[in-house]
Amino acid sequence: MQNGQFDVSTKLLHAENDMLESNLKEERAAKAIQELQDKLRESLDDKKELEIEFVALRKNYLGL
């Protein structure tokens, strides 16, 4: 009977460990997604600034 209890306890511990690992992977993935979204926003802002500068330079060039 104790052997059966040990097996059940071992399975339960493995299941809890698997669940914790899954939660950690999910948290890491969420963090990576957030970092990539931040980088994308930053890149889009940089692109917009470059477009504005290009238009201003082009306007100045055509004005010459």
C-alpha positions in Angstrom: 0.0 0.0 0.0 2.8 2.4 0.8 4.4 1.7 -2.5 1.2 2.8 -4.2 1.1 6.0 -2.1 4.7 6.7 -3.0 3.9 6.3 -6.7 0.9 8.6 -6.5 2.9 11.2 -4.5 5.7 11.0 -7.1 3.3 11.5 -10.0 1.7 14.4 -8.2 5.1 16.1 -7.6 6.0 15.5 -11.3 2.7 17.0 -12.4 3.2 20.1 -10.1 6.8 20.5 -11.5 5.5 20.3 -15.1 2.9 22.9 -14.3 5.5 25.2 -12.8 7.7 24.8 -15.8 4.8 25.5 -18.1 4.0 28.7 -16.2 7.6 29.8 -16.3 7.7 29.2 -20.1 4.5 31.2 -20.5 5.9 34.1 -18.5 9.1 34.1 -20.5 7.1 34.0 -23.7 4.9 36.9 -22.6 7.9 38.9 -21.6 9.6 38.2 -25.0 6.4 39.3 -26.8 6.2 42.5 -24.7 9.9 43.3 -25.5 9.3 42.7 -29.2 6.2 44.9 -29.2 8.2 47.7 -27.5 10.9 47.3 -30.1 8.4 47.4 -32.9 6.8 50.6 -31.5 10.2 52.2 -31.2 11.1 51.2 -34.8 7.8 52.6 -36.1 8.5 55.9 -34.2 12.0 56.1 -35.7 10.6 55.4 -39.1 8.1 58.2 -38.7 10.8 60.6 -37.6 12.9 59.7 -40.6 10.0 60.2 -43.0 9.4 63.7 -41.5 13.1 64.6 -41.8 13.2 63.2 -45.4 10.1 65.3 -46.4 11.7 68.4 -44.8 15.0 67.8 -46.6 13.3 67.2 -49.9 11.2 70.4 -49.5 14.4 72.4 -48.8 16.2 70.8 -51.7 13.4 71.6 -54.1 13.3 75.1 -52.7 16.9 75.7 -53.8 
